[in-house]
Amino acid sequence: MTPLIVDLDHTLINTDLLYESSMGALKKNPLLIFIYPFWFLCGKGYLKEQLTKRFSIDVSALPYNQSVINYIKKRKKQGDKIILATASHKLYAFAISNYLKTEKIQTKNKQQDFDFFTRNNQQITVKKIDLFDDVMASNKNFNLSSHNKAKKLIKRFGDKGFDYMGDHIRDLPVWEASNLSILVNVSNKVINKTKHLNALVLSKKN
């Protein structure tokens, strides 16, 4: 079994949380435009930390990529560990992980509690389980992107010890370290850049 590592922005969701949080924070307080460049100069991790303090993402309203979720569920049924690894801030990443659950249906022959309905003398329970087994994300002092993400994943899983699902050319260092490169919403440029890899194209840009 090979761990599946899933990117967030433009992979699991069809948007970018840095953009969403920037626009949301500036809409609430336009004067932040004057301090925004200072935050950026302090590093992307610091910038994202400041934005989380000023704007809350409604995770239920995000545009999730259903084809990606379906693929994740398929891999989870096979017994693979699923890790959300994103450059987005950890506060947003954990909120999304907590929101996304998958249903596990269990049947029992005997009544054991009251969380059930009966069909053909069988007790059927529906349990919500986490889609992701773990989350890796950016914090104030560290931006989990590109080479940084590749180094962290290699340290944890080993070179070629994981499959990686991403969307952007900045993911190339991670794909090069992965066992299987899964491409989501990618351009022809990205496809050409990954021809030397063991790659699966899940979807292309229109």
Secondary structure as UniProt FT lines:
FT   STRAND          4..6
FT   TURN            10..12
FT   HELIX           17..28
FT   HELIX           30..34
FT   HELIX           36..41
FT   HELIX           44..52
FT   TURN            53..54
FT   HELIX           59..61
FT   HELIX           66..77
FT   TURN            78..79
FT   STRAND          82..89
FT   HELIX           90..99
FT   STRAND          101..108
FT   STRAND          117..119
FT   TURN            120..121
FT   STRAND          122..130
FT   STRAND          134..139
FT   TURN            140..141
FT   HELIX           146..157
FT   TURN            159..160
FT   STRAND          163..166
FT   HELIX           169..171
FT   HELIX           172..177
FT   STRAND          180..183
FT   HELIX           188..193
FT   TURN            194..196
FT   STRAND          199..201
//
